[in-house]
Amino acid sequence: MKSSLCRIVALLSFSVAGCNAWALDCNSAQTQADMDECASQALNKADAELNQTYVDYRKRLDKTQQNQIRDVQLAWIKYRDLSCKYANSRSAGGSVHNMALQSCLTEKTLERTKELKALSTCPEGDVSCTR
């Protein structure tokens, strides 16, 4: 039993290591599956940067402003998702749909990150900015 368990763990470890060793080159993706994976990776990266930017910015605000920016961010996420769903509705059901949708989400997420970074760096005394 112990021997069988050791073999299974070794096989799983080898499989995971094999997957990690293979890295997708998104600059030369040829198949739709590879392009979908690259779009997914780009969205995950953009989303992680947005989340970190949001958390860092929110920490600097007072409680009232923290609640306000939370509400704004939740509304923005809903807007982003609905906007991209609408913009890509013609490709629904097609092989390119997932990639196109994720590319739209990535673009809007990167734009939002820039907006939050601009808000967090506005100069002291600028009443149009919230610090």
VOLO-850849 format. One record per residue: y, x, z of N, C-alpha, C, O, CB in turn; residue in one letter. Coordinates in nm, 2 decimals. Glycine has a CB too. Layout:
SITE      n.y      n.x      n.z     ca.y     ca.x     ca.z      c.y      c.x      c.z      o.y      o.x      o.z     cb.y     cb.x     cb.z   type
SITE        Y        X        Z        Y        X        Z        Y        X        Z        Y        X        Z        Y        X        Z      A
...
//
This chain:
SITE      n.y      n.x      n.z     ca.y     ca.x     ca.z      c.y      c.x      c.z      o.y      o.x      o.z     cb.y     cb.x     cb.z   type
SITE    -0.12     0.08     0.00     0.00     0.00     0.00     0.13     0.09     0.00     0.22     0.06    -0.08     0.00    -0.09     0.12      M
SITE     0.13     0.19     0.09     0.24     0.27     0.10     0.26     0.35    -0.03     0.38     0.37    -0.08     0.23     0.37     0.21      K
SITE     0.15     0.39    -0.10     0.16     0.46    -0.22     0.22     0.38    -0.33     0.30     0.42    -0.41     0.02     0.51    -0.26      S
SITE     0.17     0.25    -0.34     0.23     0.16    -0.44     0.37     0.13    -0.42     0.45     0.13    -0.52     0.15     0.02    -0.43      S
SITE     0.42     0.12    -0.29     0.56     0.10    -0.26     0.64     0.22    -0.31     0.75     0.20    -0.36     0.58     0.07    -0.12      L
SITE     0.59     0.33    -0.28     0.66     0.46    -0.32     0.67     0.46    -0.47     0.78     0.50    -0.52     0.58     0.58    -0.27      C
SITE     0.57     0.43    -0.55     0.58     0.43    -0.69     0.68     0.33    -0.74     0.75     0.36    -0.84     0.44     0.40    -0.75      R
SITE     0.68     0.21    -0.68     0.78     0.11    -0.73     0.92     0.16    -0.70     1.01     0.14    -0.79     0.75    -0.03    -0.65      I
SITE     0.94     0.21    -0.58     1.08     0.27    -0.55     1.11     0.38    -0.65     1.23     0.38    -0.69     1.08     0.32    -0.40      V
SITE     1.02     0.46    -0.68     1.05     0.57    -0.77     1.08     0.52    -0.91     1.17     0.57    -0.97     0.93     0.67    -0.78      A
SITE     1.00     0.42    -0.96     1.03     0.36    -1.09     1.16     0.29    -1.09     1.24     0.31    -1.19     0.92     0.26    -1.12      L
SITE     1.20     0.22    -0.99     1.33     0.16    -0.98     1.44     0.26    -0.98     1.54     0.24    -1.05     1.34     0.06    -0.86      L
SITE     1.42     0.36    -0.91     1.52     0.47    -0.90     1.54     0.53    -1.04     1.65     0.56    -1.08     1.48     0.57    -0.80      S
SITE     1.43     0.56    -1.10     1.44     0.62    -1.24     1.51     0.53    -1.33     1.59     0.57    -1.42     1.30     0.65    -1.29      F
SITE     1.48     0.40    -1.33     1.54     0.30    -1.42     1.69     0.29    -1.39     1.77     0.29    -1.49     1.48     0.16    -1.40      S
SITE     1.73     0.29    -1.27     1.87     0.28    -1.24     1.94     0.41    -1.28     2.05     0.41    -1.34     1.90     0.26    -1.09      V
SITE     1.88     0.53    -1.25     1.94     0.65    -1.29     1.95     0.66    -1.44     2.05     0.71    -1.50     1.85     0.77    -1.24      A
SITE     1.85     0.61    -1.51     1.85     0.61    -1.66     1.97     0.52    -1.71     2.03     0.56    -1.81     1.72     0.56    -1.71      G
SITE     1.99     0.41    -1.65     2.10     0.32    -1.69     2.24     0.39    -1.66     2.33     0.38    -1.74     2.09     0.19    -1.62      C
SITE     2.25     0.45    -1.55     2.37     0.52    -1.52     2.40     0.64    -1.60     2.52     0.67    -1.63     2.37     0.56    -1.37      N
SITE     2.30     0.70    -1.65     2.31     0.82    -1.74     2.37     0.78    -1.87     2.44     0.86    -1.94     2.18     0.90    -1.75      A
SITE     2.34     0.66    -1.92     2.38     0.61    -2.05     2.52     0.55    -2.03     2.54     0.46    -1.96     2.29     0.51    -2.11      W
SITE     2.62     0.61    -2.10     2.76     0.56    -2.09     2.80     0.51    -2.22     2.78     0.57    -2.32     2.85     0.67    -2.04      A
SITE     2.85     0.39    -2.22     2.90     0.33    -2.34     3.03     0.39    -2.39     3.13     0.39    -2.31     2.91     0.17    -2.33      L
SITE     3.04     0.43    -2.51     3.16     0.48    -2.57     3.24     0.37    -2.63     3.21     0.33    -2.74     3.13     0.60    -2.67      D
SITE     3.33     0.32    -2.56     3.41     0.20    -2.61     3.50     0.23    -2.73     3.54     0.14    -2.80     3.49     0.14    -2.50      C
SITE     3.52     0.35    -2.76     3.60     0.39    -2.87     3.52     0.37    -3.00     3.58     0.37    -3.11     3.65     0.53    -2.86      N
SITE     3.39     0.37    -2.99     3.30     0.36    -3.11     3.20     0.25    -3.10     3.09     0.26    -3.15     3.24     0.49    -3.14      S
SITE     3.23     0.15    -3.02     3.13     0.04    -3.00     3.11    -0.03    -3.14     3.21    -0.06    -3.21     3.19    -0.07    -2.90      A
SITE     2.99    -0.06    -3.17     2.96    -0.11    -3.30     2.90    -0.25    -3.30     2.93    -0.34    -3.38     2.85    -0.03    -3.37      Q
SITE     2.82    -0.28    -3.19     2.76    -0.42    -3.18     2.85    -0.51    -3.10     2.93    -0.47    -3.02     2.62    -0.41    -3.12      T
SITE     2.83    -0.64    -3.12     2.91    -0.74    -3.05     2.88    -0.73    -2.90     2.97    -0.74    -2.82     2.88    -0.88    -3.10      Q
SITE     2.75    -0.70    -2.87     2.72    -0.68    -2.72     2.79    -0.56    -2.66     2.84    -0.57    -2.55     2.56    -0.66    -2.71      A
SITE     2.80    -0.45    -2.73     2.88    -0.34    -2.68     3.03    -0.37    -2.67     3.09    -0.33    -2.58     2.86    -0.22    -2.78      D
SITE     3.08    -0.44    -2.77     3.22    -0.48    -2.77     3.25    -0.57    -2.65     3.35    -0.57    -2.59     3.27    -0.54    -2.90      M
SITE     3.16    -0.67    -2.63     3.17    -0.76    -2.51     3.17    -0.68    -2.38     3.25    -0.71    -2.29     3.05    -0.86    -2.51      D
SITE     3.08    -0.58    -2.37     3.07    -0.50    -2.25     3.20    -0.42    -2.23     3.25    -0.41    -2.12     2.95    -0.40    -2.26      E
SITE     3.25    -0.36    -2.34     3.38    -0.29    -2.33     3.49    -0.38    -2.29     3.58    -0.34    -2.21     3.41    -0.22    -2.46      C
SITE     3.50    -0.50    -2.34     3.60    -0.60    -2.30     3.59    -0.63    -2.15     3.69    -0.65    -2.08     3.60    -0.72    -2.39      A
SITE     3.47    -0.65    -2.11     3.44    -0.68    -1.97     3.48    -0.56    -1.88     3.55    -0.59    -1.77     3.29    -0.71    -1.95      S
SITE     3.45    -0.44    -1.92     3.50    -0.32    -1.84     3.65    -0.31    -1.83     3.70    -0.28    -1.73     3.44    -0.20    -1.90      Q
SITE     3.71    -0.34    -1.94     3.86    -0.33    -1.95     3.92    -0.44    -1.86     4.02    -0.41    -1.78     3.91    -0.35    -2.09      A
SITE     3.87    -0.56    -1.86     3.92    -0.66    -1.77     3.89    -0.63    -1.62     3.98    -0.65    -1.54     3.85    -0.80    -1.80      L
SITE     3.78    -0.58    -1.59     3.75    -0.54    -1.45     3.84    -0.43    -1.40     3.89    -0.44    -1.29     3.60    -0.49    -1.44      N
SITE     3.87    -0.34    -1.49     3.97    -0.23    -1.45     4.11    -0.28    -1.43     4.17    -0.25    -1.34     3.97    -0.12    -1.56      K
SITE     4.15    -0.37    -1.53     4.28    -0.43    -1.52     4.29    -0.52    -1.39     4.40    -0.52    -1.32     4.32    -0.51    -1.64      A
SITE     4.19    -0.59    -1.36     4.19    -0.68    -1.25     4.19    -0.60    -1.12     4.26    -0.64    -1.02     4.07    -0.77    -1.25      D
SITE     4.12    -0.49    -1.11     4.12    -0.41    -0.99     4.26    -0.35    -0.97     4.31    -0.34    -0.85     4.02    -0.29    -1.00      A
SITE     4.33    -0.31    -1.08     4.46    -0.25    -1.06     4.56    -0.36    -1.02     4.65    -0.34    -0.93     4.51    -0.19    -1.20      E
SITE     4.55    -0.48    -1.08     4.63    -0.59    -1.04     4.61    -0.63    -0.89     4.71    -0.64    -0.81     4.61    -0.71    -1.12      L
SITE     4.49    -0.63    -0.85     4.46    -0.67    -0.71     4.52    -0.57    -0.61     4.58    -0.60    -0.51     4.31    -0.68    -0.68      N
SITE     4.51    -0.44    -0.64     4.56    -0.33    -0.56     4.72    -0.34    -0.56     4.78    -0.33    -0.45     4.52    -0.19    -0.60      Q
SITE     4.78    -0.36    -0.67     4.92    -0.37    -0.68     4.97    -0.49    -0.60     5.07    -0.48    -0.53     4.97    -0.39    -0.83      T
SITE     4.90    -0.60    -0.61     4.94    -0.73    -0.53     4.92    -0.70    -0.38     5.02    -0.74    -0.31     4.84    -0.84    -0.58      Y
SITE     4.82    -0.64    -0.34     4.80    -0.62    -0.20     4.90    -0.53    -0.14     4.96    -0.55    -0.04     4.65    -0.56    -0.17      V
SITE     4.93    -0.42    -0.22     5.03    -0.32    -0.17     5.17    -0.39    -0.16     5.25    -0.37    -0.07     5.04    -0.20    -0.27      D
SITE     5.21    -0.47    -0.26     5.33    -0.54    -0.26     5.34    -0.64    -0.15     5.44    -0.65    -0.08     5.36    -0.61    -0.40      Y
SITE     5.24    -0.72    -0.13     5.24    -0.82    -0.03     5.26    -0.77     0.11     5.32    -0.84     0.19     5.11    -0.90    -0.04      R
SITE     5.20    -0.65     0.13     5.21    -0.59     0.27     5.36    -0.57     0.31     5.39    -0.57     0.43     5.13    -0.46     0.27      K
SITE     5.44    -0.55     0.21     5.58    -0.51     0.24     5.67    -0.63     0.26     5.79    -0.62     0.30     5.64    -0.43     0.12      R
SITE     5.62    -0.75     0.24     5.69    -0.87     0.25     5.68    -0.93     0.39     5.59    -0.91     0.47     5.65    -0.98     0.15      L
SITE     5.78    -1.02     0.43     5.77    -1.09     0.55     5.67    -1.21     0.53     5.63    -1.23     0.42     5.91    -1.15     0.60      D
SITE     5.64    -1.27     0.64     5.53    -1.38     0.64     5.56    -1.49     0.54     5.47    -1.53     0.46     5.51    -1.44     0.78      K
SITE     5.69    -1.54     0.54     5.72    -1.64     0.44     5.71    -1.60     0.30     5.65    -1.67     0.22     5.87    -1.69     0.47      T
SITE     5.75    -1.48     0.27     5.74    -1.43     0.13     5.60    -1.40     0.10     5.56    -1.42    -0.02     5.82    -1.30     0.12      Q
SITE     5.52    -1.36     0.19     5.37    -1.34     0.17     5.31    -1.47     0.12     5.23    -1.47     0.03     5.30    -1.28     0.29      Q
SITE     5.34    -1.57     0.19     5.29    -1.71     0.16     5.34    -1.75     0.02     5.26    -1.80    -0.06     5.33    -1.81     0.26      N
SITE     5.46    -1.72    -0.01     5.52    -1.76    -0.14     5.45    -1.68    -0.25     5.41    -1.74    -0.36     5.67    -1.73    -0.14      Q
SITE     5.44    -1.55    -0.24     5.38    -1.47    -0.34     5.23    -1.50    -0.36     5.18    -1.50    -0.47     5.39    -1.32    -0.31      I
SITE     5.16    -1.54    -0.25     5.02    -1.59    -0.27     5.02    -1.71    -0.35     4.93    -1.72    -0.44     4.96    -1.62    -0.13      R
SITE     5.11    -1.81    -0.33     5.11    -1.93    -0.41     5.15    -1.90    -0.55     5.09    -1.96    -0.64     5.21    -2.03    -0.35      D
SITE     5.24    -1.81    -0.57     5.28    -1.77    -0.71     5.16    -1.71    -0.78     5.13    -1.74    -0.90     5.40    -1.67    -0.71      V
SITE     5.09    -1.62    -0.71     4.98    -1.55    -0.77     4.86    -1.65    -0.81     4.80    -1.63    -0.91     4.93    -1.44    -0.68      Q
SITE     4.84    -1.74    -0.72     4.73    -1.84    -0.75     4.77    -1.92    -0.87     4.68    -1.95    -0.95     4.71    -1.93    -0.63      L
SITE     4.90    -1.96    -0.88     4.94    -2.04    -0.99     4.94    -1.95    -1.12     4.90    -2.00    -1.23     5.09    -2.09    -0.97      A
SITE     4.97    -1.83    -1.11     4.97    -1.74    -1.22     4.82    -1.72    -1.27     4.80    -1.72    -1.40     5.02    -1.60    -1.19      W
SITE     4.73    -1.71    -1.18     4.59    -1.69    -1.22     4.54    -1.82    -1.30     4.48    -1.81    -1.40     4.50    -1.67    -1.10      I
SITE     4.58    -1.94    -1.25     4.55    -2.06    -1.32     4.61    -2.06    -1.46     4.55    -2.10    -1.56     4.59    -2.18    -1.24      K
SITE     4.74    -2.03    -1.47     4.81    -2.02    -1.59     4.74    -1.92    -1.69     4.71    -1.96    -1.80     4.96    -1.98    -1.57      Y
SITE     4.71    -1.80    -1.64     4.65    -1.70    -1.73     4.51    -1.75    -1.78     4.49    -1.74    -1.90     4.62    -1.57    -1.64      R
SITE     4.43    -1.81    -1.70     4.30    -1.85    -1.74     4.31    -1.97    -1.84     4.24    -1.97    -1.94     4.22    -1.90    -1.62      D
SITE     4.40    -2.07    -1.81     4.41    -2.18    -1.90     4.48    -2.14    -2.04     4.44    -2.18    -2.14     4.49    -2.29    -1.84      L
SITE     4.57    -2.05    -2.03     4.64    -2.00    -2.15     4.55    -1.93    -2.24     4.55    -1.95    -2.36     4.76    -1.91    -2.11      S
SITE     4.46    -1.84    -2.18     4.37    -1.76    -2.27     4.26    -1.85    -2.32     4.21    -1.84    -2.43     4.31    -1.65    -2.19      C
SITE     4.22    -1.95    -2.24     4.11    -2.05    -2.28     4.17    -2.12    -2.40     4.10    -2.14    -2.50     4.07    -2.14    -2.17      K
SITE     4.29    -2.17    -2.40     4.35    -2.24    -2.51     4.37    -2.15    -2.63     4.34    -2.19    -2.74     4.49    -2.30    -2.47      Y
SITE     4.42    -2.03    -2.61     4.45    -1.94    -2.72     4.32    -1.90    -2.79     4.33    -1.87    -2.91     4.52    -1.81    -2.67      A
SITE     4.21    -1.91    -2.73     4.08    -1.87    -2.79     3.99    -1.99    -2.81     3.87    -1.97    -2.83     4.01    -1.76    -2.71      N
SITE     4.04    -2.11    -2.81     3.96    -2.23    -2.82     3.89    -2.24    -2.96     3.78    -2.29    -2.97     4.04    -2.35    -2.80      S
SITE     3.95    -2.18    -3.06     3.89    -2.19    -3.20     3.77    -2.11    -3.21     3.69    -2.13    -3.30     4.00    -2.15    -3.30      R
SITE     3.76    -2.00    -3.13     3.64    -1.92    -3.14     3.53    -1.96    -3.04     3.42    -1.90    -3.04     3.68    -1.77    -3.11      S
SITE     3.55    -2.07    -2.97     3.45    -2.12    -2.87     3.32    -2.15    -2.95     3.31    -2.21    -3.05     3.49    -2.25    -2.81      A
SITE     3.21    -2.09    -2.89     3.08    -2.11    -2.95     3.04    -2.00    -3.04     2.93    -1.98    -3.08     3.07    -2.24    -3.02      G
SITE     3.14    -1.92    -3.08     3.12    -1.80    -3.17     3.08    -1.68    -3.10     3.11    -1.66    -2.98     3.24    -1.78    -3.26      G
SITE     3.03    -1.58    -3.17     2.99    -1.45    -3.11     3.11    -1.37    -3.06     3.09    -1.29    -2.97     2.91    -1.37    -3.21      S
SITE     3.22    -1.39    -3.12     3.34    -1.31    -3.08     3.42    -1.37    -2.96     3.51    -1.31    -2.91     3.43    -1.30    -3.20      V
SITE     3.38    -1.49    -2.92     3.46    -1.57    -2.82     3.47    -1.49    -2.69     3.59    -1.48    -2.64     3.40    -1.70    -2.80      H
SITE     3.37    -1.45    -2.63     3.37    -1.38    -2.50     3.46    -1.26    -2.51     3.54    -1.24    -2.42     3.23    -1.34    -2.46      N
SITE     3.45    -1.18    -2.61     3.53    -1.06    -2.62     3.68    -1.09    -2.64     3.77    -1.03    -2.58     3.49    -0.97    -2.75      M
SITE     3.71    -1.19    -2.72     3.85    -1.24    -2.75     3.91    -1.29    -2.62     4.02    -1.26    -2.59     3.85    -1.34    -2.86      A
SITE     3.83    -1.37    -2.55     3.88    -1.43    -2.42     3.91    -1.32    -2.32     4.02    -1.32    -2.26     3.78    -1.53    -2.37      L
SITE     3.82    -1.23    -2.30     3.84    -1.12    -2.21     3.95    -1.03    -2.25     4.02    -0.98    -2.16     3.71    -1.04    -2.19      Q
SITE     3.97    -1.01    -2.37     4.09    -0.93    -2.42     4.22    -1.00    -2.39     4.31    -0.93    -2.35     4.08    -0.90    -2.57      S
SITE     4.22    -1.13    -2.40     4.34    -1.20    -2.37     4.37    -1.19    -2.22     4.48    -1.17    -2.17     4.33    -1.35    -2.41      C
SITE     4.26    -1.21    -2.14     4.28    -1.20    -1.99     4.32    -1.07    -1.95     4.41    -1.05    -1.86     4.14    -1.24    -1.92      L
SITE     4.27    -0.96    -2.01     4.31    -0.83    -1.98     4.46    -0.80    -2.01     4.53    -0.75    -1.93     4.23    -0.73    -2.06      T
SITE     4.50    -0.85    -2.13     4.64    -0.83    -2.17     4.74    -0.90    -2.07     4.84    -0.84    -2.03     4.67    -0.89    -2.31      E
SITE     4.71    -1.02    -2.03     4.79    -1.09    -1.94     4.79    -1.03    -1.80     4.89    -1.03    -1.73     4.75    -1.24    -1.93      K
SITE     4.67    -0.98    -1.76     4.66    -0.91    -1.63     4.74    -0.79    -1.63     4.81    -0.76    -1.53     4.51    -0.88    -1.60      T
SITE     4.74    -0.71    -1.73     4.82    -0.59    -1.74     4.97    -0.62    -1.73     5.04    -0.55    -1.67     4.79    -0.50    -1.86      L
SITE     5.01    -0.73    -1.80     5.15    -0.77    -1.80     5.19    -0.81    -1.65     5.30    -0.78    -1.61     5.17    -0.89    -1.89      E
SITE     5.10    -0.88    -1.59     5.13    -0.92    -1.45     5.14    -0.81    -1.36     5.23    -0.80    -1.27     5.02    -1.02    -1.40      R
SITE     5.06    -0.71    -1.38     5.06    -0.59    -1.29     5.20    -0.52    -1.31     5.26    -0.48    -1.21     4.95    -0.49    -1.33      T
SITE     5.25    -0.51    -1.43     5.38    -0.45    -1.46     5.49    -0.53    -1.39     5.58    -0.48    -1.33     5.41    -0.45    -1.61      K
SITE     5.48    -0.67    -1.39     5.58    -0.75    -1.32     5.58    -0.73    -1.17     5.69    -0.71    -1.11     5.54    -0.90    -1.35      E
SITE     5.46    -0.72    -1.11     5.45    -0.69    -0.97     5.51    -0.56    -0.93     5.57    -0.54    -0.83     5.31    -0.71    -0.92      L
SITE     5.48    -0.46    -1.01     5.53    -0.32    -0.99     5.68    -0.32    -1.00     5.74    -0.25    -0.92     5.46    -0.22    -1.09      K
SITE     5.73    -0.39    -1.09     5.88    -0.40    -1.11     5.94    -0.47    -0.99     6.04    -0.42    -0.94     5.92    -0.48    -1.23      A
SITE     5.88    -0.57    -0.94     5.93    -0.64    -0.82     5.93    -0.54    -0.70     6.02    -0.54    -0.61     5.85    -0.76    -0.79      L
SITE     5.82    -0.47    -0.69     5.80    -0.38    -0.57     5.90    -0.26    -0.57     5.91    -0.19    -0.47     5.66    -0.33    -0.56      S
SITE     5.96    -0.23    -0.69     6.04    -0.11    -0.70     6.19    -0.15    -0.72     6.27    -0.06    -0.76     6.00    -0.02    -0.80      T
SITE     6.23    -0.28    -0.70     6.36    -0.31    -0.73     6.46    -0.25    -0.63     6.42    -0.23    -0.51     6.38    -0.47    -0.73      C
SITE     6.58    -0.21    -0.67     6.67    -0.14    -0.58     6.72    -0.23    -0.46     6.73    -0.35    -0.48     6.79    -0.09    -0.66      P
SITE     6.75    -0.16    -0.35     6.80    -0.23    -0.24     6.93    -0.29    -0.27     7.02    -0.23    -0.34     6.82    -0.12    -0.12      E
SITE     6.95    -0.42    -0.23     7.07    -0.49    -0.26     7.07    -0.58    -0.38     7.16    -0.66    -0.41     7.19    -0.39    -0.27      G
SITE     6.96    -0.56    -0.46     6.94    -0.65    -0.58     6.89    -0.78    -0.54     6.77    -0.80    -0.50     6.85    -0.58    -0.69      D
SITE     6.98    -0.88    -0.54     6.94    -1.01    -0.48     6.85    -1.09    -0.57     6.79    -1.19    -0.53     7.06    -1.09    -0.46      V
SITE     6.83    -1.04    -0.70     6.73    -1.11    -0.79     6.59    -1.06    -0.76     6.50    -1.12    -0.82     6.77    -1.08    -0.93      S
SITE     6.57    -0.96    -0.68     6.44    -0.91    -0.64     6.40    -0.95    -0.50     6.49    -0.97    -0.42     6.44    -0.76    -0.66      C
SITE     6.27    -0.96    -0.48     6.22    -0.99    -0.35     6.14    -0.87    -0.31     6.05    -0.82    -0.37     6.13    -1.12    -0.35      T
SITE     6.18    -0.81    -0.19     6.11    -0.69    -0.15     6.03    -0.73    -0.03     5.97    -0.64     0.03     6.21    -0.58    -0.11      R
//
